[in-house]
């Protein structure tokens, strides 16, 4: 949770209205969060596309999100999802996941990138 607080604080000072996210530290945290999963869903993804495929998927998703969302919007989406999970950083609830997938930019990035690695 300390890592999250540091990231949140640093992002508060770097929010701007550009239509593309260029904050490397922020994008790296998203990539690491995507790629450092555990549990049955993560293991299923690794079994489907392999370890390298997970790296490709996470990189693709971060790239798509960085080009289609603003930092403040992606941060708000993450915080809203965290709130829907009762603050549990390690296990997002179904409600939190549904909230994230309602965002068109987020769901588009997920579907495009997942299809890309599954089709390889």
Secondary structure as GFF3:
##gff-version 3
##sequence-region A 1 120
A	DSSP	alpha_helix	2	12	.	.	.	ID=ss1
A	DSSP	alpha_helix	24	35	.	.	.	ID=ss2
A	DSSP	alpha_helix	40	68	.	.	.	ID=ss3
A	DSSP	alpha_helix	71	84	.	.	.	ID=ss4
A	DSSP	alpha_helix	94	101	.	.	.	ID=ss5
A	DSSP	alpha_helix	104	119	.	.	.	ID=ss6
###
